[in-house]
Structures are given as structure tokens and as C-alpha cells.
Amino acid sequence: MLPGPHTVRNQSILMLAGLAALIAALLAVGLELPPAAAAVLGALLVVPLPLALARQPSLRLAAQREDNIAALAASPHPLLLLDAEGQLLAFSRGLHQLAALPPAAHRQPIQGLPAPWQSLIVELHAEARRNGSSHRQQWLARADGQPALQIDVHCVQLCGVDASPQLLMTWTPLPRPEPALHNEGPPELAERKRAFLQTLIDVIPQPVYIQRLEADGSHYLLVNESFCASHNRSRESLIGSAAAELLDPLQANALLQEDRAIAAGSVVFREEQAVDASTGQERILIVSKQSCLSPEGERVIVGTHFDITPWRLAEREVHQALDRERSLRERTQSFVQRIIDVIPYPVHVKDAHSRYLLVNEAFVRERGCSRAELLGHDPNQIARLMTDHKASAREEENLRAETSLREDRAVLAGDTVIKEEHNHHSVTGEERFRTVFKCACEDIEGQPAIVTAMFDITKWSIAERELQQTLAREKSLRERTQAFIQRFIDVIPQPLYIKDAQSRYLMINEAFARELRRDRSSVIGHSSNELAPSAGIAADSAREDAAVLGGAVILCEKRDQPYSGAPARERIISKRLCLDVDGQPIIVGHHVDINALRAAEQELQDARPGPAPG
């Protein structure tokens, strides 16, 4: 039996009254509003009941829903209303101001939020759908790049006027801690902390800097010695100065936009060309920048420039050398081809008794005899004409003659001779390579004849030999390069390794071997799964490697054991994908041990006085 109209109306009244009370309570707790203000705002959200009850049922619900959404959208408090599917119902004016969204974002405000805000909304929505409510406190950077705020977010699931589930989120910015709270303790401790950080970045041989983003751009807080040297400026002149002072106006504007994006959560890792301020020479740099929170809770930008000029110049020189070699080979090929086209190759025809019937000029020149001396004679008779040559040359010529006669008999029996010869010219003594073709046919009189063509491939064979020698040199160069890279990574004090797509170690530095307490030979060729101290660490490494091969960049902090039985240590793990010299994907990993840093942080925390009693 369906409920009567009075029953439906009574249920609607109770539902709306309950909704108003629940919203008022949530606002009073989440936004810390006075009870009266929370009650008024809760009543506005559900719209006065007499107005709702005076309308037709369907029109009443639609109008009430629109009034609720309009009231939420106009609220000066940061509020967000979503439906059960996560679709936007209302985005308050207060939340628009809190996130510092531009005016153009009012049509699609959620899409205009920075990525961390959007991720938080999705997480809270999903959790509230499961549990009825959710809560987070999180530092969030605003869309205009201003310092991040710590925001307390509550999400509760409600029942809308049409009985559909809706989720209301309240966003409460928490007061920023006073700097004095973070600077408590002996002044020398704060100075030691700053000196430690300065020393830490000074030992890095590449430029490192820390910036604070302000309204007019980024300003340097810390720079290392390498950064000062790269810009030919003193540390004192750089600290506090704007980064835009080192650039022209166009570059400064681009830098400001980039730094704002970084402060909003973006990460920069790119290669760029620059000019050395001290030498004026071209430099090729790998630029890496991202934001983080300082110990004082301030959003800062950490950046570094890695100078890869020698490698890029070497790569450029290799490409130029290859282009020159390719051009030389093409010219040589063209030159040899022109020689073949212009100079006829030796051709002769012999009868069934191996006597020369026809010879061309090329064969005449090769033999060093006149045409009359060749015609009508067989190879043995020609060999006996070499009376003025050395005995060794005559002996070699006799052997060639016997070989030629033996081949002639085979050809007359139906075979075809195709062979290559490597010997010395019987007249000049020069080294030569030839391809010899022999086949039988009938002459114009129908008598069996032997046709021979000899192609001089000396130039190709010598070129091939030189190419093999070049390949041997290239192989040696590659081995030396491999050794150089090994020595290069061995001087890096932090563990570094290179793995193939199957997670097998291809190269490791000495620091990594020390970390595993293994010698290099027992690591190379083995996978991280075989060497991991536990199945869990092996599984984590396999998942990370798969993600890197899929294009992800791994940069995380872990606490684990470097080897079985070792104490757990805090480490920063970095993994990236690149291609080796053969174009195969490889994984480059780097570990930075921050155990000492975490210990220092703990000591600093322990050194701070606790809150005053009472």
C-alpha cells in the first residue's frame, strides 16, 4: 500500500529538518562557526519548509534542490557538494577563494584545482561513500603558486531533498605555525643545521639551489659553490636575489610560470642549452626542479643543473665522425663504381685445349704481354715466357697455370666455376683480390669454348679488411668507454646501479657493492629478486622496475634492509628509464642513505623544549 500525501509530506519535513540540523552541526565542528551562524547556514541549505511544501511535489523538489545548490554556491565558507557518482553539485564562493582559482575556472572549478586537491576529493568521496564520513588534514598548494596551506577537510554523506545520497565537504584552513615555534632551541643548533645543509649541497659538484616563490618571482635561499661559480657571482650577492636577475625579461617570465607550476606540484626534468657566464661557451644541462616543504612548513623549490656538455659534445663529435666516415664511404663507393664503369675488366675465351682465342685490352695489360704473345698459347706456355722474373714469381705462375687448366677441364665437363682469389700480381707483385667466373659455351663455329671473366675486387676487399680493423677499433673504444663509465660511477659515493629489462644488474658502482656486502662479480648478471634480503623487498623492487619500464619515474623514501641481517636504514630511492648504446631499455637506480639525516632530525626534535606545563 502506497503512503498517503500527508505521510510523504511529514517524511519530507522530517528529512529536511534532519538535514538542516546535521549540516549545522557539521559546519559548527568543521568550520568552527558559532552555533547560531551554523544553524542559519544549515537552514539556508535546505530552504524554508513552507516554501517547499507550497509547491507541487515534483516542482517543489526541483526548486528546493536548485535553492540548496544556489545557497551553497554563494556561501563565503569553503564548501563542496557532490552526488554519489562524484559529479559536482555545488562549489562555494569561499572554496573558490581558498584555492585561489582564476575567474575563468568558475565553469569547471574542480578541473581548475591543482592535482593534489583533485586527488584528495576523490579519496574523501570514496571513503565517505564506504563509511559515511571521512576526514583529512593536508598541506595543499594553491592555484596561484602562493605558499601552501594546511587544510582540514571533512566529508559527510547526506540524504538530498530527493532522497538521493549527496556528499558535503567542508574545507577549513588551519593557522600557519609561528616561525618561532620552529626555531626554538639553542641558536647554535639552528646555525649548525643550516651549516650542515650548506655543506651538504656544497660537496655536490653540480649547481644546487633552493628558492622561495614570492609574488615577483623566485628568490634564492641557499646556493652551493658550484652554482656560484657557474654564474660568476658570490654567494652573498645571490642569497635573497631574484632568479629573474640572471635572465632576460622573456626568460624571466617563462621561469616565473614554470616555478608557479612547480609550486603547484609539477616536476621539471629536462635538457637545455645555456651559455657559461664566465667563459661564454655553450653548455648543455640537465635541469631538475621540484617543490617541497621546508622545516618551517614553507613551500620551497629545490633545483639542480647537471652539466652534460662533455658527453653531448663527445656524442656530437661521434656523430660528425660517423657522418664523415659515411660520406667517405659513399665517395669511395662512387669512385669504385666509376672505375668499374669506365675500365673494362679482363675477359678471355679459350678453346677446348685451353689455348687463348680472344683476349681484351684489360687482360693484355694485366698479363704484361702483347696480344700476339697470348693468342694461340695455353697458360703453361705463357708461364714459360716469364724468363726475366724471379724464381718465386715463376713458380707461383706455374701453380696458377696448373689451377687454370684443372678448372678448364671441370668446366668442359659441365661445371661452372665461381671463386675468389687472393694473390699477388705476377708482373707487378701487387696484392690483389679477384672474383673469377668460368663457364662453357660454343663458339661461332660450334666448337666448345671456355669463357672467363675476372673482376678485380681488390678495393672492396681492402675496404672490408679496413672495415674489420675499424670494427675492432670501435670494439676496443666501446670497451674503454665501458671501463670509463665504470670508473665514473665508482667515484659516486652513493649506491648506483644499472639493470636490464629483466631486472638483472648490468653495472654497479663500488658503493652499491659495499651496501650489499658482495663483490661485483657476484652481483652482475643476477636479478634483484635473487639478491633481495626478503621476498617483500624483492616484490617491491619488481613492481618498481615494471613501473619504470612503463615510463614512470620512481623517487621515494624507504626504510628497509640493504642486505640480509642488516639493520633497517632510511634511504631515498630513485629509478629512471633510459636506453643503452644498443637502444635497449635499461633501469638506472640511485640510493641516497639519509639515515644520518633522519637521526639528526630526531636529535633536533629531541633538543627542542616541550610545551610549558599548565
C-alpha positions, 0 to 999 in steps of 0.5 A: 500500500502506497503512503498517503500525501500527508505521510510523504509530506511529514517524511519530507519535513522530517528529512529536511529538518534532519538535514538542516540540523546535521549540516549545522552541526557539521559546519559548527565542528568543521568550520568552527562557526558559532552555533547560531551562524551554523544553524542559519547556514544549515537552514539556508541549505535546505530552504524554508519548509513552507516554501517547499511544501507550497509547491507541487511535489515534483516542482517543489523538489526541483526548486528546493534542490536548485535553492540548496545548490544556489545557497551553497554556491554563494556561501563565503565558507569553503564548501563542496557538494557532490552526488554519489557518482562524484559529479559536482553539485555545488562549489562555494564562493569561499572554496573558490577563494581558498584555492585561489582559482582564476575567474575563468575556472568558475565553469569547471572549478574542480578541473581548475584545482591543482592535482593534489586537491583533485586527488584528495576529493576523490579519496574523501568521496570514496571513503565517505561513500564506504563509511559515511564520513571521512576526514583529512588534514593536508598541506595543499598548494594553491592555484596561484603558486602562493605558499601552501596551506594546511587544510582540514577537510571533512566529508559527510554523506547526506540524504538530498531533498530527493532522497538521493545520497549527496556528499558535503565537504567542508574545507577549513584552513588551519593557522600557519605555525609561528616561525618561532615555534620552529626555531626554538632551541639553542641558536647554535643548533639552528646555525649548525643545521643550516651549516650542515645543509650548506655543506651538504649541497656544497660537496655536490659538484653540480649547481644546487639551489633552493628558492622561495616563490614570492609574488615577483618571482623566485628568490634564492635561499641557499646556493652551493659553490658550484652554482656560484661559480657557474654564474660568476657571482658570490654567494652573498650577492645571490642569497635573497636575489631574484632568479629573474636577475640572471635572465632576460625579461622573456626568460624571466617570465617563462621561469616565473610560470614554470616555478608557479607550476612547480609550486603547484606540484609539477616536476621539471626534468629536462635538457637545455642549452645555456651559455657559461657566464664566465667563459661564454661557451655553450653548455648543455644541462640537465635541469631538475626542479621540484617543490617541497616543504621546508622545516618551517612548513614553507613551500620551497623549490629545490633545483639542480643543473647537471652539466652534460656538455662533455658527453653531448659534445663527445656524442656530437663529435661521434656523430660528425665522425660517423657522418664523415666516415659515411660520406667517405664511404659513399665517395669511395663507393662512387669512385669504385663504381666509376672505375668499374664503369669506365675500365673494362675488366679482363675477359678471355675465351679459350678453346677446348685445349685451353689455348687463348682465342680472344683476349681484351685490352684489360687482360693484355695489360694485366698479363704484361704481354702483347696480344700476339704473345697470348693468342694461340698459347695455353697458360703453361706456355705463357708461364714459360715466357716469364724468363726475366722474373724471379724464381718465386714469381715463376713458380707461383705462375706455374701453380696458377697455370696448373689451377687454370687448366684443372678448372678448364677441364671441370668446366668442359665437363659441365661445371661452372666455376665461381671463386675468389682469389687472393694473390699477388700480381705476377708482373707487378707483385701487387696484392690483389683480390679477384672474383673469377667466373668460368663457364662453357659455351660454343663458339661461332663455329660450334666448337666448345669454348671456355669463357672467363671473366675476372673482376678485380675486387681488390678495393672492396676487399681492402675496404672490408679488411679496413672495415674489420680493423675499424670494427675492432677499433670501435670494439676496443673504444666501446670497451674503454668507454665501458671501463670509463663509465665504470670508473665514473660511477665508482667515484659516486659515493652513493649506491648506483646501479644499472639493470636490464629489462629483466631486472638483472644488474648490468653495472654497479658502482663500488658503493652499491657493492659495499651496501650489499656486502658482495663483490661485483662479480657476484652481483652482475648478471643476477636479478634483484629478486635473487639478491633481495634480503626478503621476498617483500623487498624483492616484490617491491623492487619488481613492481618498481622496475615494471613501473619504470619500464612503463615510463614512470619515474620512481623517487621515494623514501624507504626504510628497509634492509640493504642486505640480509641481517642488516639493520633497517636504514632510511634511504631515498630511492630513485629509478629512471628509464633510459636506453643503452648504446644498443637502444635497449631499455635499461633501469638506472637506480640511485640510493641516497642513505639519509639515515644520518639525516633522519637521526639528526632530525630526531636529535633536533626534535629531541633538543627542542623544549616541550610545551610549558606545563599548565 
